[in-house]
């Protein structure tokens, strides 16, 4: 594995990185006789945002849980490009190393902020937890970074000592994003990040996420059933049905010229205002 | 048959004591690690020291001298009843003098007089898991111990500072044992934390939670803190009203119903010893 900057070639000119950040091959997971997801393969490159859409029960959340290490897949391979050791097989990695990845290089944004936040701990403590988990032991600096991140997700600094239970749904979701991004991860998994929020709050959150993704050069995998969300955020799109990927391609291409009958149905089902 | 003869030595049967001794040995081999054990029903309610009593019963030999303290005192209900229990079921000698005891069972204090090699200090523990109130799932806390993921413990201290301006946790203050396991030292005041680096064996028994853990002699015990908010062993800013000690940990005692109060040593043996020495000097 070369140590040169993956975004520059030997002459120093920018180039499209050749090594994918995440490489998935023939991933399958079933629940007994029922298929969760089957034969999923894709590459995700640094700085790229991929959307996974499909109806309820199509296997998108199962896929995301397998990728993030929450579920053990039955078959297939997941390789993640680590900062120091190059590509590693995250399935055979062993639990301590995988949990370490999960709190440094990866982030997971849950649909329900209550699943991703500690509701009994102040906003500052929630953001600081990942810092303390990787060894930060200076209160002043932890608090400084927590305040900085609250600012970046547009939460007032005077709310830093309030508990998330006193926050609105949109604020809780923004707090969850701050808590996840504070350690500077490279890959973010998002499961329906805008679900359960009203449309104006959704728009603001999407705007914020788009800014953060571009600014930090994050790669992200966003699972959603909201086509408007992927239109705004995702570079590429995968459409799933009954546990299989039925169509994949550039977002605009898939949404504007759907090839598979299911994708055509999905796109035509969007309500027009 | 006399009443005392109806009991096996130290109440528990030999197989149970064997099982507990095995657990104690494992606990000593992995300092700070909570070893599960098959805790027995004891003739006292949970929360009254069933864990400590089982550990004491397992380590006691007929030649031992037992001392039992409750919050430092030898003469409170819990201490008196456990001492009587072992007087009846094990017929061992008992004492209130710290240096004369070979086994000391304690509830929430470490005696002021430094302990020596050859002594065993048995703590009663209500909740052995230091991460419990932060992470309710036992499956998860076990993984956190296994993988040394202790960031969460500092979240608790962070919350203290954010809310009160200082680490206000005053008892059951979390410690790290020999650079590895984070351990709940049982609800001793944090004043006692630095004194856990001692020459005696320290055993911790949690009866209801079915866990035993231990700190072998001369093992490093470090209280967790932040670089800019270091650990402080605190006590009431006063001297003992009876013996005048400025070093010992003090209890505040209300003496009348008009707001009168005084501070006295929580360790009654230490206080009585100092007063005895002062009386002797006065006579001489």
Interface residues (C-beta under 8 A of the other chain):
Chain A: X95 X96 X99 X118 X121 X122 X124 X125 X128 X129 X130 X131 X132 X133 X134 X135 X137 X138 X139 X140 X142 X143 X160 X161
Chain B: X134 X143 X146 X147 X149 X151 X152 X154 X155 X158 X159 X161 X162 X163 X226 X227 X228 X229
